[in-house]
Amino acid sequence: MTERLVPGDTAPAFSLPNADGGTTALQDFTGQNVVVYFYPAAATPGCTKEACDFRDNLASLKSAGYQVLGISPDPVAKLAKFAAKEELTFPLLSDEDHAVADAYAAWGEKKNYGNTYQGLIRSTIVVDGGGKVALAQYNVRATGHVAKLRRDLKIDA
């Protein structure tokens, strides 16, 4: 597992297929603040809650100068269904080989019901317009995460 990112680090570059059939790269957002959030699996209860929280807060995040990108190891087709069903209006990116999650230290050892395995660690990294990490949060909870993130970024309701 890669060492966790901290504020001031250069955010690892990436270019991934998106749910719309195109490609989205971090460099597409040069000069903008980007919330990059990693989630384990589309259409599961926790990930749906988190995605819908981002959807419901997207207008205020954008008005505060933040774009949102969701990244999971799901294939593009699953992301497209998830985006359509939940009416998600921000890019969902497919990282099937988890190379980007690895680079962001969002892939590693997890424990669940006594089992230890490698998987995606729910994480959020805020990248500033200059490509530097402004905020790095690991092992976040799906419920209430967006509200906490808004407080941390000092974004009013």
C-alpha positions in Angstrom: 0.0 0.0 0.0 1.2 3.5 -0.9 1.8 5.9 2.0 -1.2 8.1 2.7 -1.3 11.5 1.1 -1.1 14.6 3.3 -1.9 18.2 2.5 0.9 19.7 0.3 1.6 16.5 -1.6 1.3 16.5 -5.3 -1.9 14.7 -6.2 -1.1 11.7 -8.5 -2.3 12.3 -12.1 -4.9 9.9 -13.5 -7.1 9.4 -16.5 -9.9 6.9 -16.2 -12.9 5.7 -18.2 -16.2 7.3 -17.0 -19.8 6.2 -16.8 -20.7 8.3 -19.8 -18.3 6.3 -22.1 -15.6 8.9 -22.2 -12.4 9.5 -20.2 -11.9 11.9 -17.3 -8.5 13.0 -16.2 -7.4 15.0 -13.2 -5.7 17.5 -15.5 -9.1 18.3 -17.0 -9.7 20.3 -13.8 -6.5 22.3 -13.6 -7.2 25.5 -11.9 -10.2 24.1 -10.0 -10.7 22.4 -6.7 -11.7 18.8 -7.0 -13.2 16.5 -4.4 -12.0 13.0 -5.4 -13.8 10.4 -3.4 -13.2 6.6 -3.5 -16.0 4.2 -2.7 -16.0 0.4 -2.7 -18.9 -0.6 -4.8 -21.7 1.1 -6.8 -25.3 0.3 -5.8 -24.5 -0.9 -2.3 -26.3 0.7 0.6 -23.4 2.7 2.0 -22.0 3.8 -1.4 -25.5 4.8 -2.6 -26.0 6.9 0.6 -22.7 8.6 0.1 -23.2 9.2 -3.7 -26.7 10.6 -3.1 -25.3 12.9 -0.4 -22.7 14.2 -2.9 -25.5 14.6 -5.5 -27.7 16.5 -3.0 -24.9 18.8 -2.0 -23.4 19.3 -5.5 -24.8 22.7 -6.1 -23.4 24.1 -2.9 -20.0 22.4 -3.5 -19.8 23.8 -7.0 -20.8 27.3 -5.9 -18.0 27.1 -3.4 -15.6 26.2 -6.2 -15.4 22.4 -5.9 -15.9 19.7 -8.6 -16.7 16.2 -7.5 -15.4 12.9 -9.0 -16.4 9.5 -7.7 -13.9 6.6 -8.2 -14.6 2.9 -7.7 -13.3 -0.5 -9.0 -16.6 -1.1 -10.7 -16.8 -1.6 -14.5 -18.1 1.3 -16.6 -21.4 -0.5 -17.3 -22.2 -0.9 -13.6 -21.3 2.8 -13.0 -23.6 3.9 -15.8 -26.5 2.0 -14.3 -25.8 3.4 -10.9 -25.5 7.0 -12.2 -28.8 6.6 -14.1 -30.7 5.0 -11.3 -29.6 7.5 -8.6 -29.6 10.5 -11.0 -26.0 11.3 -10.2 -24.8 14.3 -12.1 -21.1 14.2 -11.4 -18.5 11.9 -13.1 -18.2 8.3 -11.9 -14.8 6.8 -12.9 -13.9 3.2 -13.3 -10.6 2.1 -11.7 -10.9 -1.7 -12.2 -7.2 -2.4 -11.7 -7.3 -0.1 -8.6 -4.1 1.6 -9.8 -5.4 5.1 -9.0 -6.8 3.9 -5.7 -3.3 2.5 -5.0 -1.6 5.8 -5.9 -4.0 7.6 -3.5 -3.5 5.1 -0.8 -7.2 4.2 -1.0 -6.5 0.5 -1.6 -5.2 -1.7 1.2 -5.9 -4.1 4.0 -9.5 -4.1 5.3 -11.1 -6.1 8.0 -14.7 -7.2 8.0 -16.4 -9.7 10.3 -13.1 -11.1 11.3 -11.8 -11.5 7.8 -8.8 -9.6 6.5 -8.5 -8.8 2.7 -7.3 -6.2 0.2 -9.9 -3.8 -0.9 -10.9 -0.2 -1.4 -10.7 2.1 1.6 -13.5 4.7 1.6 -11.5 7.9 1.2 -11.8 11.5 0.1 -9.0 13.6 -1.2 -9.5 17.3 -2.0 -7.1 18.5 -4.7 -6.6 22.3 -5.2 -6.3 24.1 -8.5 -2.6 23.7 -8.5 -2.7 19.9 -8.3 -1.8 19.7 -4.6 -3.6 17.8 -1.9 -5.6 20.3 0.2 -7.3 17.7 2.4 -7.0 13.9 2.8 -9.5 11.8 4.7 -9.2 8.0 5.0 -11.6 5.4 6.4 -14.5 7.8 6.2 -18.0 6.8 7.1 -20.6 6.8 4.2 -23.3 8.3 6.4 -22.6 11.9 7.4 -19.3 12.2 5.4 -20.4 14.9 3.0 -21.7 17.1 5.9 -18.4 16.6 7.7 -16.5 17.4 4.5 -18.5 20.6 4.0 -17.7 21.7 7.6 -14.0 20.9 7.1 -14.0 22.9 3.9 -16.0 25.7 5.6 -18.9 25.5 3.1 -22.1 26.9 4.5 -25.4 25.2 3.8 
